[in-house]
C-alpha cells in the first residue's frame, strides 16, 4: 500500500510544485482571495480541456 502511495506522490509532485508556483505568482501580481481562486480554477479548466 505504501509503495502505491509513493508512486502516486512521485507522479503528482511536479504538478503540485507548479500549482504552488502559480499560487505565489498570482499573489505577487496582487490577486488575492476569491479572485486568485477563480483565476486558478480557470487555468485548471483550460488545462483539463487541452
mmCIF file of the N, C-alpha and C atoms, coordinates in Angstrom:
data_MODEL
# 
_entry.id   MODEL 
# 
loop_
_atom_site.group_PDB 
_atom_site.id 
_atom_site.type_symbol 
_atom_site.label_atom_id 
_atom_site.label_alt_id 
_atom_site.label_comp_id 
_atom_site.label_asym_id 
_atom_site.label_entity_id 
_atom_site.label_seq_id 
_atom_site.pdbx_PDB_ins_code 
_atom_site.Cartn_x 
_atom_site.Cartn_y 
_atom_site.Cartn_z 
_atom_site.occupancy 
_atom_site.B_iso_or_equiv 
_atom_site.pdbx_formal_charge 
_atom_site.auth_seq_id 
_atom_site.auth_comp_id 
_atom_site.auth_asym_id 
_atom_site.auth_atom_id 
_atom_site.pdbx_PDB_model_num 
ATOM 1   N N  . UNK A 1 1  ? 0.817   -1.195 0.000   1.00 0.00 ? 1  UNK A N  1 
ATOM 2   C CA . UNK A 1 1  ? 0.000   0.000  0.000   1.00 0.00 ? 1  UNK A CA 1 
ATOM 3   C C  . UNK A 1 1  ? 0.867   1.268  0.000   1.00 0.00 ? 1  UNK A C  1 
ATOM 4   N N  . UNK A 1 2  ? 1.934   1.253  0.803   1.00 0.00 ? 2  UNK A N  1 
ATOM 5   C CA . UNK A 1 2  ? 2.805   2.423  0.849   1.00 0.00 ? 2  UNK A CA 1 
ATOM 6   C C  . UNK A 1 2  ? 3.527   2.644  -0.470  1.00 0.00 ? 2  UNK A C  1 
ATOM 7   N N  . UNK A 1 3  ? 3.853   1.567  -1.163  1.00 0.00 ? 3  UNK A N  1 
ATOM 8   C CA . UNK A 1 3  ? 4.539   1.701  -2.451  1.00 0.00 ? 3  UNK A CA 1 
ATOM 9   C C  . UNK A 1 3  ? 3.656   2.425  -3.451  1.00 0.00 ? 3  UNK A C  1 
ATOM 10  N N  . UNK A 1 4  ? 2.373   2.083  -3.478  1.00 0.00 ? 4  UNK A N  1 
ATOM 11  C CA . UNK A 1 4  ? 1.441   2.751  -4.384  1.00 0.00 ? 4  UNK A CA 1 
ATOM 12  C C  . UNK A 1 4  ? 1.332   4.231  -4.027  1.00 0.00 ? 4  UNK A C  1 
ATOM 13  N N  . UNK A 1 5  ? 1.290   4.516  -2.756  1.00 0.00 ? 5  UNK A N  1 
ATOM 14  C CA . UNK A 1 5  ? 1.221   5.911  -2.310  1.00 0.00 ? 5  UNK A CA 1 
ATOM 15  C C  . UNK A 1 5  ? 2.462   6.685  -2.759  1.00 0.00 ? 5  UNK A C  1 
ATOM 16  N N  . UNK A 1 6  ? 3.612   6.078  -2.618  1.00 0.00 ? 6  UNK A N  1 
ATOM 17  C CA . UNK A 1 6  ? 4.861   6.731  -3.023  1.00 0.00 ? 6  UNK A CA 1 
ATOM 18  C C  . UNK A 1 6  ? 4.906   6.955  -4.532  1.00 0.00 ? 6  UNK A C  1 
ATOM 19  N N  . UNK A 1 7  ? 4.414   5.996  -5.319  1.00 0.00 ? 7  UNK A N  1 
ATOM 20  C CA . UNK A 1 7  ? 4.385   6.165  -6.780  1.00 0.00 ? 7  UNK A CA 1 
ATOM 21  C C  . UNK A 1 7  ? 3.463   7.313  -7.163  1.00 0.00 ? 7  UNK A C  1 
ATOM 22  N N  . UNK A 1 8  ? 2.282   7.371  -6.546  1.00 0.00 ? 8  UNK A N  1 
ATOM 23  C CA . UNK A 1 8  ? 1.347   8.451  -6.848  1.00 0.00 ? 8  UNK A CA 1 
ATOM 24  C C  . UNK A 1 8  ? 1.917   9.795  -6.426  1.00 0.00 ? 8  UNK A C  1 
ATOM 25  N N  . UNK A 1 9  ? 2.552   9.817  -5.274  1.00 0.00 ? 9  UNK A N  1 
ATOM 26  C CA . UNK A 1 9  ? 3.156   11.054 -4.789  1.00 0.00 ? 9  UNK A CA 1 
ATOM 27  C C  . UNK A 1 9  ? 4.220   11.545 -5.758  1.00 0.00 ? 9  UNK A C  1 
ATOM 28  N N  . UNK A 1 10 ? 5.047   10.629 -6.226  1.00 0.00 ? 10 UNK A N  1 
ATOM 29  C CA . UNK A 1 10 ? 6.102   10.990 -7.174  1.00 0.00 ? 10 UNK A CA 1 
ATOM 30  C C  . UNK A 1 10 ? 5.519   11.452 -8.506  1.00 0.00 ? 10 UNK A C  1 
ATOM 31  N N  . UNK A 1 11 ? 4.418   10.838 -8.909  1.00 0.00 ? 11 UNK A N  1 
ATOM 32  C CA . UNK A 1 11 ? 3.792   11.186 -10.182 1.00 0.00 ? 11 UNK A CA 1 
ATOM 33  C C  . UNK A 1 11 ? 3.207   12.598 -10.140 1.00 0.00 ? 11 UNK A C  1 
ATOM 34  N N  . UNK A 1 12 ? 2.603   12.972 -9.019  1.00 0.00 ? 12 UNK A N  1 
ATOM 35  C CA . UNK A 1 12 ? 1.913   14.249 -8.934  1.00 0.00 ? 12 UNK A CA 1 
ATOM 36  C C  . UNK A 1 12 ? 2.754   15.371 -8.341  1.00 0.00 ? 12 UNK A C  1 
ATOM 37  N N  . UNK A 1 13 ? 3.953   15.084 -7.904  1.00 0.00 ? 13 UNK A N  1 
ATOM 38  C CA . UNK A 1 13 ? 4.789   16.112 -7.291  1.00 0.00 ? 13 UNK A CA 1 
ATOM 39  C C  . UNK A 1 13 ? 5.089   17.275 -8.244  1.00 0.00 ? 13 UNK A C  1 
ATOM 40  N N  . UNK A 1 14 ? 5.425   17.027 -9.518  1.00 0.00 ? 14 UNK A N  1 
ATOM 41  C CA . UNK A 1 14 ? 5.660   18.170 -10.423 1.00 0.00 ? 14 UNK A CA 1 
ATOM 42  C C  . UNK A 1 14 ? 4.421   19.054 -10.583 1.00 0.00 ? 14 UNK A C  1 
ATOM 43  N N  . UNK A 1 15 ? 3.246   18.445 -10.653 1.00 0.00 ? 15 UNK A N  1 
ATOM 44  C CA . UNK A 1 15 ? 2.011   19.219 -10.770 1.00 0.00 ? 15 UNK A CA 1 
ATOM 45  C C  . UNK A 1 15 ? 1.778   20.046 -9.510  1.00 0.00 ? 15 UNK A C  1 
ATOM 46  N N  . UNK A 1 16 ? 2.016   19.454 -8.373  1.00 0.00 ? 16 UNK A N  1 
ATOM 47  C CA . UNK A 1 16 ? 1.867   20.166 -7.109  1.00 0.00 ? 16 UNK A CA 1 
ATOM 48  C C  . UNK A 1 16 ? 2.821   21.350 -7.038  1.00 0.00 ? 16 UNK A C  1 
ATOM 49  N N  . UNK A 1 17 ? 4.047   21.160 -7.477  1.00 0.00 ? 17 UNK A N  1 
ATOM 50  C CA . UNK A 1 17 ? 5.029   22.250 -7.483  1.00 0.00 ? 17 UNK A CA 1 
ATOM 51  C C  . UNK A 1 17 ? 4.583   23.388 -8.398  1.00 0.00 ? 17 UNK A C  1 
ATOM 52  N N  . UNK A 1 18 ? 4.053   23.052 -9.566  1.00 0.00 ? 18 UNK A N  1 
ATOM 53  C CA . UNK A 1 18 ? 3.567   24.077 -10.494 1.00 0.00 ? 18 UNK A CA 1 
ATOM 54  C C  . UNK A 1 18 ? 2.400   24.849 -9.898  1.00 0.00 ? 18 UNK A C  1 
ATOM 55  N N  . UNK A 1 19 ? 1.508   24.147 -9.225  1.00 0.00 ? 19 UNK A N  1 
ATOM 56  C CA . UNK A 1 19 ? 0.363   24.809 -8.601  1.00 0.00 ? 19 UNK A CA 1 
ATOM 57  C C  . UNK A 1 19 ? 0.814   25.793 -7.530  1.00 0.00 ? 19 UNK A C  1 
ATOM 58  N N  . UNK A 1 20 ? 1.779   25.386 -6.740  1.00 0.00 ? 20 UNK A N  1 
ATOM 59  C CA . UNK A 1 20 ? 2.298   26.278 -5.699  1.00 0.00 ? 20 UNK A CA 1 
ATOM 60  C C  . UNK A 1 20 ? 2.965   27.503 -6.308  1.00 0.00 ? 20 UNK A C  1 
ATOM 61  N N  . UNK A 1 21 ? 3.697   27.319 -7.393  1.00 0.00 ? 21 UNK A N  1 
ATOM 62  C CA . UNK A 1 21 ? 4.346   28.449 -8.060  1.00 0.00 ? 21 UNK A CA 1 
ATOM 63  C C  . UNK A 1 21 ? 3.304   29.407 -8.626  1.00 0.00 ? 21 UNK A C  1 
ATOM 64  N N  . UNK A 1 22 ? 2.243   28.854 -9.211  1.00 0.00 ? 22 UNK A N  1 
ATOM 65  C CA . UNK A 1 22 ? 1.176   29.688 -9.760  1.00 0.00 ? 22 UNK A CA 1 
ATOM 66  C C  . UNK A 1 22 ? 0.494   30.473 -8.650  1.00 0.00 ? 22 UNK A C  1 
ATOM 67  N N  . UNK A 1 23 ? 0.233   29.819 -7.526  1.00 0.00 ? 23 UNK A N  1 
ATOM 68  C CA . UNK A 1 23 ? -0.399  30.471 -6.382  1.00 0.00 ? 23 UNK A CA 1 
ATOM 69  C C  . UNK A 1 23 ? 0.443   31.657 -5.917  1.00 0.00 ? 23 UNK A C  1 
ATOM 70  N N  . UNK A 1 24 ? 1.752   31.453 -5.813  1.00 0.00 ? 24 UNK A N  1 
ATOM 71  C CA . UNK A 1 24 ? 2.649   32.517 -5.370  1.00 0.00 ? 24 UNK A CA 1 
ATOM 72  C C  . UNK A 1 24 ? 2.747   33.625 -6.414  1.00 0.00 ? 24 UNK A C  1 
ATOM 73  N N  . UNK A 1 25 ? 2.771   33.250 -7.691  1.00 0.00 ? 25 UNK A N  1 
ATOM 74  C CA . UNK A 1 25 ? 2.870   34.252 -8.756  1.00 0.00 ? 25 UNK A CA 1 
ATOM 75  C C  . UNK A 1 25 ? 1.648   35.162 -8.757  1.00 0.00 ? 25 UNK A C  1 
ATOM 76  N N  . UNK A 1 26 ? 0.474   34.584 -8.578  1.00 0.00 ? 26 UNK A N  1 
ATOM 77  C CA . UNK A 1 26 ? -0.742  35.402 -8.528  1.00 0.00 ? 26 UNK A CA 1 
ATOM 78  C C  . UNK A 1 26 ? -0.729  36.328 -7.311  1.00 0.00 ? 26 UNK A C  1 
ATOM 79  N N  . UNK A 1 27 ? -0.170  35.869 -6.208  1.00 0.00 ? 27 UNK A N  1 
ATOM 80  C CA . UNK A 1 27 ? -0.068  36.724 -5.024  1.00 0.00 ? 27 UNK A CA 1 
ATOM 81  C C  . UNK A 1 27 ? 0.847   37.908 -5.305  1.00 0.00 ? 27 UNK A C  1 
ATOM 82  N N  . UNK A 1 28 ? 1.954   37.658 -5.995  1.00 0.00 ? 28 UNK A N  1 
ATOM 83  C CA . UNK A 1 28 ? 2.885   38.735 -6.339  1.00 0.00 ? 28 UNK A CA 1 
ATOM 84  C C  . UNK A 1 28 ? 2.211   39.742 -7.271  1.00 0.00 ? 28 UNK A C  1 
ATOM 85  N N  . UNK A 1 29 ? 1.356   39.242 -8.162  1.00 0.00 ? 29 UNK A N  1 
ATOM 86  C CA . UNK A 1 29 ? 0.653   40.124 -9.088  1.00 0.00 ? 29 UNK A CA 1 
ATOM 87  C C  . UNK A 1 29 ? -0.497  40.883 -8.427  1.00 0.00 ? 29 UNK A C  1 
ATOM 88  N N  . UNK A 1 30 ? -0.796  40.536 -7.189  1.00 0.00 ? 30 UNK A N  1 
ATOM 89  C CA . UNK A 1 30 ? -1.836  41.258 -6.463  1.00 0.00 ? 30 UNK A CA 1 
ATOM 90  C C  . UNK A 1 30 ? -3.182  40.568 -6.437  1.00 0.00 ? 30 UNK A C  1 
ATOM 91  N N  . UNK A 1 31 ? -3.273  39.385 -7.012  1.00 0.00 ? 31 UNK A N  1 
ATOM 92  C CA . UNK A 1 31 ? -4.534  38.647 -6.949  1.00 0.00 ? 31 UNK A CA 1 
ATOM 93  C C  . UNK A 1 31 ? -4.628  37.967 -5.591  1.00 0.00 ? 31 UNK A C  1 
ATOM 94  N N  . UNK A 1 32 ? -5.692  38.244 -4.883  1.00 0.00 ? 32 UNK A N  1 
ATOM 95  C CA . UNK A 1 32 ? -5.879  37.648 -3.563  1.00 0.00 ? 32 UNK A CA 1 
ATOM 96  C C  . UNK A 1 32 ? -7.309  37.145 -3.424  1.00 0.00 ? 32 UNK A C  1 
ATOM 97  N N  . UNK A 1 33 ? -7.500  36.286 -2.462  1.00 0.00 ? 33 UNK A N  1 
ATOM 98  C CA . UNK A 1 33 ? -8.838  35.820 -2.119  1.00 0.00 ? 33 UNK A CA 1 
ATOM 99  C C  . UNK A 1 33 ? -9.542  35.122 -3.262  1.00 0.00 ? 33 UNK A C  1 
ATOM 100 N N  . UNK A 1 34 ? -10.811 35.496 -3.436  1.00 0.00 ? 34 UNK A N  1 
ATOM 101 C CA . UNK A 1 34 ? -11.664 34.842 -4.426  1.00 0.00 ? 34 UNK A CA 1 
ATOM 102 C C  . UNK A 1 34 ? -11.159 35.071 -5.846  1.00 0.00 ? 34 UNK A C  1 
ATOM 103 N N  . UNK A 1 35 ? -10.577 36.225 -6.112  1.00 0.00 ? 35 UNK A N  1 
ATOM 104 C CA . UNK A 1 35 ? -10.058 36.493 -7.460  1.00 0.00 ? 35 UNK A CA 1 
ATOM 105 C C  . UNK A 1 35 ? -8.950  35.511 -7.812  1.00 0.00 ? 35 UNK A C  1 
ATOM 106 N N  . UNK A 1 36 ? -8.083  35.226 -6.854  1.00 0.00 ? 36 UNK A N  1 
ATOM 107 C CA . UNK A 1 36 ? -6.991  34.279 -7.100  1.00 0.00 ? 36 UNK A CA 1 
ATOM 108 C C  . UNK A 1 36 ? -7.553  32.875 -7.283  1.00 0.00 ? 36 UNK A C  1 
ATOM 109 N N  . UNK A 1 37 ? -8.514  32.485 -6.462  1.00 0.00 ? 37 UNK A N  1 
ATOM 110 C CA . UNK A 1 37 ? -9.112  31.150 -6.593  1.00 0.00 ? 37 UNK A CA 1 
ATOM 111 C C  . UNK A 1 37 ? -9.778  30.977 -7.952  1.00 0.00 ? 37 UNK A C  1 
ATOM 112 N N  . UNK A 1 38 ? -10.489 32.014 -8.391  1.00 0.00 ? 38 UNK A N  1 
ATOM 113 C CA . UNK A 1 38 ? -11.159 31.934 -9.697  1.00 0.00 ? 38 UNK A CA 1 
ATOM 114 C C  . UNK A 1 38 ? -10.149 31.859 -10.831 1.00 0.00 ? 38 UNK A C  1 
ATOM 115 N N  . UNK A 1 39 ? -9.083  32.631 -10.739 1.00 0.00 ? 39 UNK A N  1 
ATOM 116 C CA . UNK A 1 39 ? -8.055  32.613 -11.780 1.00 0.00 ? 39 UNK A CA 1 
ATOM 117 C C  . UNK A 1 39 ? -7.420  31.233 -11.876 1.00 0.00 ? 39 UNK A C  1 
ATOM 118 N N  . UNK A 1 40 ? -7.134  30.621 -10.747 1.00 0.00 ? 40 UNK A N  1 
ATOM 119 C CA . UNK A 1 40 ? -6.536  29.288 -10.753 1.00 0.00 ? 40 UNK A CA 1 
ATOM 120 C C  . UNK A 1 40 ? -7.534  28.262 -11.260 1.00 0.00 ? 40 UNK A C  1 
ATOM 121 N N  . UNK A 1 41 ? -8.800  28.403 -10.903 1.00 0.00 ? 41 UNK A N  1 
ATOM 122 C CA . UNK A 1 41 ? -9.828  27.490 -11.410 1.00 0.00 ? 41 UNK A CA 1 
ATOM 123 C C  . UNK A 1 41 ? -9.929  27.593 -12.926 1.00 0.00 ? 41 UNK A C  1 
ATOM 124 N N  . UNK A 1 42 ? -9.824  28.808 -13.465 1.00 0.00 ? 42 UNK A N  1 
ATOM 125 C CA . UNK A 1 42 ? -9.853  28.991 -14.919 1.00 0.00 ? 42 UNK A CA 1 
ATOM 126 C C  . UNK A 1 42 ? -8.673  28.290 -15.581 1.00 0.00 ? 42 UNK A C  1 
ATOM 127 N N  . UNK A 1 43 ? -7.497  28.424 -14.995 1.00 0.00 ? 43 UNK A N  1 
ATOM 128 C CA . UNK A 1 43 ? -6.309  27.761 -15.536 1.00 0.00 ? 43 UNK A CA 1 
ATOM 129 C C  . UNK A 1 43 ? -6.497  26.249 -15.504 1.00 0.00 ? 43 UNK A C  1 
ATOM 130 N N  . UNK A 1 44 ? -7.045  25.738 -14.416 1.00 0.00 ? 44 UNK A N  1 
ATOM 131 C CA . UNK A 1 44 ? -7.268  24.286 -14.295 1.00 0.00 ? 44 UNK A CA 1 
ATOM 132 C C  . UNK A 1 44 ? -8.248  23.792 -15.347 1.00 0.00 ? 44 UNK A C  1 
ATOM 133 N N  . UNK A 1 45 ? -9.326  24.529 -15.555 1.00 0.00 ? 45 UNK A N  1 
ATOM 134 C CA . UNK A 1 45 ? -10.311 24.119 -16.569 1.00 0.00 ? 45 UNK A CA 1 
ATOM 135 C C  . UNK A 1 45 ? -9.684  24.110 -17.960 1.00 0.00 ? 45 UNK A C  1 
ATOM 136 N N  . UNK A 1 46 ? -8.881  25.113 -18.262 1.00 0.00 ? 46 UNK A N  1 
ATOM 137 C CA . UNK A 1 46 ? -8.231  25.161 -19.564 1.00 0.00 ? 46 UNK A CA 1 
ATOM 138 C C  . UNK A 1 46 ? -7.235  24.022 -19.725 1.00 0.00 ? 46 UNK A C  1 
ATOM 139 N N  . UNK A 1 47 ? -6.533  23.690 -18.667 1.00 0.00 ? 47 UNK A N  1 
ATOM 140 C CA . UNK A 1 47 ? -5.563  22.589 -18.725 1.00 0.00 ? 47 UNK A CA 1 
ATOM 141 C C  . UNK A 1 47 ? -6.268  21.253 -18.926 1.00 0.00 ? 47 UNK A C  1 
ATOM 142 N N  . UNK A 1 48 ? -7.411  21.060 -18.284 1.00 0.00 ? 48 UNK A N  1 
ATOM 143 C CA . UNK A 1 48 ? -8.155  19.811 -18.435 1.00 0.00 ? 48 UNK A CA 1 
ATOM 144 C C  . UNK A 1 48 ? -8.698  19.648 -19.844 1.00 0.00 ? 48 UNK A C  1 
ATOM 145 N N  . UNK A 1 49 ? -9.102  20.753 -20.461 1.00 0.00 ? 49 UNK A N  1 
ATOM 146 C CA . UNK A 1 49 ? -9.692  20.664 -21.797 1.00 0.00 ? 49 UNK A CA 1 
ATOM 147 C C  . UNK A 1 49 ? -8.628  20.553 -22.885 1.00 0.00 ? 49 UNK A C  1 
ATOM 148 N N  . UNK A 1 50 ? -7.385  20.845 -22.551 1.00 0.00 ? 50 UNK A N  1 
ATOM 149 C CA . UNK A 1 50 ? -6.302  20.789 -23.542 1.00 0.00 ? 50 UNK A CA 1 
ATOM 150 C C  . UNK A 1 50 ? -5.857  19.371 -23.817 1.00 0.00 ? 50 UNK A C  1 
# 
